[in-house]
Amino acid sequence: MSPETRRGLAHDIWVQLPFLAWLVVLWMLLWHQFTPLAFVTGVAVAIFVTRVFRLPTVELSGRINLWYAFLFVVQFLWAVVMGALSVTIQVFDFRRQPGAAIIAVPLQYADDLIMTHVAVTSSLIPGSLVIEADRDRGILYLHVIGVHTKADVEKFRAEVLTWERRIVRALGTPAQYRALRADALRLASLAQEPRREVR
């Protein structure tokens, strides 16, 4: 085996390693067993699935910020709890209907991977569910409950974009992270500019 072939194989394994690890974790969660046997069978199933049912290789970003990833997990768990409470209150509020809407959210920094993360995050938080993803235009369509006014729609759209920014900070590509930083600096500078008086 030539050095180039070995390097290519090592690169493929490195790129697929997080995906294989995630499949093993899912396998162990599926069987509710965290034993050496479950781990070994999970590895075997993950290799079988990725070899027999081959999908296009998912290019991971190659970066992860542990601090932002930790913040994302904490904020996500808090959002799940608050979303569950909000849905419960709406269900038992007999004075008015909860209200629902289908909201289009155009993402700002999304490639396939970030779009998938944002869609999964939004769907796991009670009260919203992704019903369609427009991959070409980078738009997520979500069914949301608890929407009564246009302000509610804009508030929810802003929340989804906030999740996108959190995910980009945690594990977006370097280019996505740089674009996010540049946009944040631009908005901060615009906010600091004195407003001109209109005469």
Number of C-alpha atoms within 10 A of each C-alpha: 5 7 8 9 10 11 11 12 12 12 12 13 13 13 17 17 12 12 16 20 15 14 19 22 18 14 20 19 12 9 9 10 13 12 9 9 11 18 17 13 14 21 18 13 16 20 15 12 14 15 10 8 8 9 9 5 10 11 12 17 16 11 13 17 13 12 10 16 17 12 13 17 13 11 14 17 14 13 17 17 13 14 17 15 14 15 17 13 12 18 13 11 11 9 7 9 14 17 12 15 16 16 20 17 20 17 19 15 19 22 15 12 15 22 22 15 16 24 22 13 20 24 17 17 18 19 22 22 19 20 13 13 18 12 13 8 10 16 18 22 17 24 17 21 19 19 21 13 11 9 10 13 20 13 12 19 17 13 14 20 17 13 19 24 22 19 23 28 24 21 21 26 20 15 12 20 19 14 15 18 14 12 12 12 12 11 11 11 10 11 10 8 8 7 8 6 5 4 3
